[in-house]
Amino acid sequence: MADGVRGKKLKSVKVHPPTGDVREIAIRDETSLHSYMVDYDTPGTYVLTAVTTPGYYTVYTDKSGKERHAIKPKSAVLDRAEEMHLSYYSKQYAKTYVRCESSSDPFPAAVGLDLELVPARDISTLKAGDTLELSVYLDGKPYKGSGEWDATYSGYSTEFEDYFFPKSVVEGSIFKIKIPQTGRWFVRYAVKVKAEGEATALYNDMKLTATLVFEIPNERKNPETSH
């Protein structure tokens, strides 16, 4: 996070406790990092999810030859555009897991997000050098098409979009990532769905993005002090 997020940009933030119920977080109407207290009152695996409010993103060249970026549908800029480069209707789905005292059995790998990355095993058991297998689900079913993924860990690079694993195209509903070291990892996967019918007047592609954050802990590097 390099800056605050507008409250209206977040459609929902939810906590999925091991008890099976779902707790919805009341989102503050402000621009901030939106940190909220979560009560981990039962041992087990908690799933934290967030969904953005869908929005438009259009890139075009105007009639004076200047490239423009707009968070509007293409219909709103059509009279000013000489050339349309891309027009997305964007939806984003974020997820992470928190292990409280012990893991839940069975591991709550999927919680039903429209686009979701589903680990093949309890993610808290991963160690440096292991391979993470992820299944992609779209609308509750394995996604068989083409997608693009990348991944990185905290501290790898300070440069924007400079990831340890650069963007790579994969086919089918399963892909694997070898996790070479400890740290806090971020995995991102995106698909594009062509607009149909009346939607073609607003955008060219619907872009859905799913992210997964998890931590591979390291052993303590320095002895604990007595104070």
C-alpha positions, -999 to 999 in steps of 0.1 A, spaced: 0 0 0 15 33 -11 -15 54 -3 -50 54 13 -80 37 -2 -114 54 -5 -140 36 15 -164 36 -15 -138 16 -34 -143 -14 -11 -175 -33 -17 -170 -57 12 -145 -69 38 -154 -102 55 -141 -125 81 -149 -163 77 -143 -179 111 -138 -217 116 -173 -218 131 -187 -215 95 -205 -181 99 -194 -150 80 -188 -116 97 -190 -85 76 -168 -56 85 -185 -21 85 -163 -1 61 -155 34 72 -164 62 47 -130 77 45 -97 75 27 -73 54 48 -54 21 50 -87 6 64 -73 -15 92 -99 -31 113 -98 -52 145 -106 -89 141 -116 -110 171 -100 -144 168 -122 -160 195 -121 -196 183 -91 -218 175 -88 -227 138 -82 -212 104 -98 -179 96 -102 -166 60 -102 -128 55 -116 -115 22 -121 -82 5 -139 -73 -27 -136 -40 -46 -164 -20 -60 -164 -27 -97 -150 2 -118 -141 12 -153 -106 20 -167 -101 33 -202 -69 43 -220 -73 63 -253 -56 89 -275 -75 121 -277 -79 141 -309 -49 163 -301 -27 131 -300 -23 129 -262 -27 96 -244 -54 98 -217 -63 75 -187 -98 76 -174 -117 58 -147 -148 60 -169 -165 37 -194 -155 42 -230 -189 56 -238 -180 86 -216 -149 95 -236 -159 84 -271 -165 119 -284 -129 129 -274 -111 98 -285 -92 94 -317 -80 59 -308 -92 35 -281 -64 14 -266 -81 -5 -239 -113 -4 -219 -118 -26 -188 -146 -32 -163 -125 -43 -133 -133 -65 -103 -108 -75 -77 -109 -102 -50 -84 -105 -22 -79 -133 3 -56 -144 31 -56 -170 59 -49 -167 96 -42 -197 117 -53 -193 153 -36 -218 176 -43 -247 153 -55 -254 117 -91 -262 109 -98 -297 96 -108 -297 68 -88 -266 56 -112 -239 43 -94 -236 10 -124 -219 -9 -150 -195 4 -169 -188 -29 -154 -156 -43 -163 -150 -80 -126 -155 -89 -106 -174 -63 -72 -189 -59 -77 -222 -39 -46 -239 -23 -44 -277 -26 -33 -280 10 -33 -261 43 -12 -231 34 2 -228 70 22 -261 64 43 -246 36 80 -242 41 107 -226 21 115 -247 -10 80 -262 -12 57 -259 -42 24 -242 -38 -4 -257 -60 -33 -234 -67 -66 -241 -84 -85 -213 -101 -122 -211 -96 -145 -187 -116 -181 -185 -105 -176 -216 -83 -163 -238 -111 -127 -247 -122 -116 -222 -148 -103 -239 -179 -92 -209 -199 -61 -187 -201 -49 -164 -173 -19 -144 -162 -1 -147 -129 28 -131 -111 40 -132 -75 65 -116 -51 75 -113 -15 78 -83 8 112 -68 5 121 -82 -29 121 -48 -46 110 -13 -38 101 -6 -75 65 -6 -86 54 -38 -103 89 -53 -100 80 -89 -90 101 -119 -81 80 -140 -105 72 -117 -135 39 -120 -154 34 -154 -170 5 -168 -190 -9 -202 -179 -37 -224 -194 -61 -245 -174 -74 -245 -138 -42 -254 -120 -8 -238 -117 22 -243 -94 46 -219 -78 79 -230 -61 83 -208 -30 121 -205 -26 123 -186 7 105 -174 38 86 -141 39 52 -126 32 41 -136 -3 17 -120 -26 2 -140 -56 -19 -123 -83 -40 -140 -111 -61 -122 -137 -85 -132 -164 -102 -112 -192 -137 -119 -204 -149 -102 -236 -179 -79 -233 -211 -90 -248 -244 -74 -258 -251 -40 -244 -219 -41 -223 -198 -36 -254 -208 1 -254 -192 5 -220 -160 -16 -221 -141 -41 -242 -132 -66 -215 -142 -75 -180 -110 -80 -160 -112 -101 -129 -82 -102 -105 -77 -125 -75 -49 -121 -50 -37 -144 -22 -14 -133 6 4 -157 29 34 -160 51 62 -185 52 78 -180 87 115 -182 93 133 -194 124 144 -167 148 178 -152 137 189 -137 170 185 -151 205 156 -137 225 166 -112 251 155 -114 287 137 -80 286 
